Amino acid sequence: MTILGHLQRGGSPSAYNRMMSSQMGAKAVDLLVEGKKGLMVGLRNGKLIHTPFEEAAKDKHTIDLSIYYLARSLSL
């Protein structure tokens, strides 16, 4: 069985991946219990934060195309 999330990341999750996803999921549930909605949980400077979706999406984010093309060629 192939788990799409593992395939997209390039392998099985590490212990760090598992702990971080558990912490982020718990934070998201805590926010919902508090009645807070429309927030994205993330990591900044090693600490869990939450940001409104509107704020997270307002800036234009770009990627280094040379890294994209390198990753693309290595995945073939």
Summary of the structure (lengths in Angstrom):
residues: 76
radius of gyration: 15.9
end to end distance: 21.2
largest distance: 45.5
contacts: 131
relative contact order: 0.09
helix: 54%
strand: 16%
